[in-house]
Amino acid sequence: MFRVLSIIFIFTTSTIIGFYQSSKLARRRKLLKEHRDFLQRLETEMGYFKEPLPDILRRMHSLSNDAVNLMLRHCLLQLETGTEPIEKIWRNAVLTAYENEPLIADDLAIITKCGAFIGQSDYN
């Protein structure tokens, strides 16, 4: 009887752990897709409208979801109140927005690296 209960317990806990890991990976995939879509929209906005970055981020803030929305809100607050470079603002915003999300260090490194290119322009 004890063996049967032990087997059932092991099977049940393994299944629950598997579902938990699966949900974390699905959330990670969703976050990365949302961020990729956001970067594509940002590139389009910057290329076509040639407006100041805070104006573009304000407009995109109203169109964004969850973590991207939080990241943009943090960027906007820092841009309006601080004098730090956009790269540092972007990095802080990414780390704040994705703090409790299931992204790995490589994901965060790539997302924060995007901040080095935002705001640069070859437009004369």
C-alpha positions as CSV (number, residue, x, y, z in Angstrom):
1,M,0.0,0.0,0.0
2,F,2.8,2.4,0.9
3,R,4.6,1.7,-2.4
4,V,1.4,2.5,-4.4
5,L,1.0,5.7,-2.5
6,S,4.6,6.6,-3.1
7,I,4.4,5.9,-6.8
8,I,1.2,8.0,-7.0
9,F,2.8,10.9,-5.1
10,I,6.0,10.8,-7.3
11,F,3.9,10.7,-10.4
12,T,1.7,13.6,-9.3
13,T,4.5,15.9,-8.1
14,S,6.5,15.2,-11.4
15,T,3.4,16.1,-13.4
16,I,2.9,19.3,-11.4
17,I,6.5,20.3,-11.8
18,G,6.3,19.6,-15.6
19,F,3.2,21.8,-15.9
20,Y,4.9,24.6,-14.0
21,Q,8.0,24.5,-16.1
22,S,5.9,24.4,-19.3
23,S,4.0,27.5,-18.2
24,K,7.2,29.4,-17.5
25,L,8.6,28.5,-20.9
26,A,5.3,29.6,-22.6
27,R,5.4,32.9,-20.7
28,R,9.0,33.4,-21.7
29,R,8.2,32.8,-25.4
30,K,5.2,35.2,-25.2
31,L,7.4,38.0,-23.6
32,L,10.1,37.6,-26.2
33,K,7.5,37.7,-29.0
34,E,5.9,40.8,-27.5
35,H,9.3,42.6,-27.2
36,R,10.2,41.7,-30.8
37,D,6.9,43.1,-32.0
38,F,7.5,46.2,-29.9
39,L,11.0,46.7,-31.4
40,Q,9.7,46.4,-34.9
41,R,7.0,49.0,-34.2
42,L,9.5,51.3,-32.6
43,E,11.8,51.0,-35.6
44,T,8.9,51.8,-38.0
45,E,7.9,54.8,-35.8
46,M,11.4,56.2,-35.6
47,G,12.0,55.7,-39.4
48,Y,8.8,57.3,-40.6
49,F,7.9,60.0,-38.1
50,K,11.3,61.4,-37.2
51,E,9.9,62.7,-33.9
52,P,11.7,63.1,-30.6
53,L,12.1,59.8,-28.8
54,P,9.9,60.7,-25.8
55,D,7.0,61.5,-28.2
56,I,7.4,58.1,-29.9
57,L,7.6,56.2,-26.6
58,R,4.5,58.0,-25.3
59,R,2.5,56.9,-28.3
60,M,3.9,53.4,-28.1
61,H,3.1,53.2,-24.4
62,S,-0.6,53.4,-25.1
63,L,-0.3,50.5,-27.5
64,S,1.8,48.2,-25.4
65,N,1.1,45.1,-23.2
66,D,2.2,44.2,-19.7
67,A,6.0,44.2,-19.4
68,V,6.6,46.4,-22.4
69,N,4.1,48.9,-21.0
70,L,5.9,48.9,-17.6
71,M,9.3,49.3,-19.4
72,L,8.1,52.2,-21.5
73,R,6.5,53.9,-18.4
74,H,9.9,53.7,-16.6
75,C,11.7,55.0,-19.7
76,L,9.3,58.0,-20.0
77,L,9.6,58.9,-16.3
78,Q,13.4,58.8,-16.5
79,L,13.6,60.7,-19.8
80,E,11.3,63.5,-18.4
81,T,13.0,63.8,-15.0
82,G,16.6,62.8,-15.5
83,T,19.7,63.6,-17.6
84,E,21.0,60.1,-17.9
85,P,21.8,58.7,-21.4
86,I,19.1,56.6,-23.1
87,E,21.3,53.5,-22.9
88,K,21.3,53.6,-19.1
89,I,17.6,54.5,-18.9
90,W,16.8,51.6,-21.2
91,R,18.8,49.2,-19.2
92,N,17.2,50.2,-15.9
93,A,13.8,50.0,-17.4
94,V,14.4,46.5,-18.8
95,L,15.7,45.2,-15.6
96,T,12.8,46.7,-13.7
97,A,10.1,45.5,-16.1
98,Y,11.4,42.0,-16.5
99,E,12.5,41.5,-12.9
100,N,10.0,38.8,-12.0
101,E,9.6,37.3,-15.4
102,P,11.0,34.0,-16.5
103,L,13.6,35.4,-18.9
104,I,17.2,34.1,-18.7
105,A,20.3,36.2,-18.5
106,D,21.0,35.9,-22.2
107,D,17.5,37.2,-23.1
108,L,18.0,40.2,-20.8
109,A,21.4,40.9,-22.2
110,I,20.1,41.1,-25.8
111,I,17.1,43.2,-24.7
112,T,19.3,45.7,-22.8
113,K,21.8,45.8,-25.7
114,C,19.0,47.4,-27.9
115,G,19.3,50.5,-25.7
116,A,22.7,51.3,-27.1
117,F,21.1,51.8,-30.6
118,I,18.0,53.7,-29.6
119,G,18.2,57.4,-30.1
120,Q,21.1,57.1,-32.6
121,S,20.3,58.6,-35.9
122,D,21.9,59.1,-39.3
123,Y,19.3,61.7,-40.1
124,N,20.6,65.2,-41.0
